[in-house]
Amino acid sequence: MATSGDYETPPLPTLLTVSSFLYLINVADVALARTINAGLIGPLLIGIIFGPQAADILPQNVQQPSSLLFNNIMLSVVVALTGVLLPIALSLLLLHFGYRYSVLRAFGAGAALCSTSLGTTLALLRPELRQTQAGAVLMSAALLDDIGVVMQPLSPIFLLQAAARRFRGK
């Protein structure tokens, strides 16, 4: 029987999974930071790829039941889109049409107001509330908001590429 001071060596598959996960997060961060100047996307992609293997390393009482996440995915998407699109839309309406700021400045102000709340949500939401429907919706919406905020700096690049293709096509 193990006491609180005893140390048990983790099995080799667990060590390999964790070490490759940490290594690939750094590699993806550096690679995407150098290629498309968006290093935060790399760890997100590695987390998606490693999701099941990396999540099974954690104790069962820490893991979020996937049924709560998948049963409430539409509600989570609506909450997340509200947290991203509403500030941008209000900034565009007020700043661009009301005060005649450029669209890019109004978009930038709206993007700055978007919620980036995953860390705050995890810090403030007690573990027993994370197992409820409201907790699952809040956590998944906060994650989707953070992914949207990471992708927003890329939107001007995509718009410029689309405009260049349209200009060349004429």
Disulfide bonds with the S-S distance in Angstrom:
none
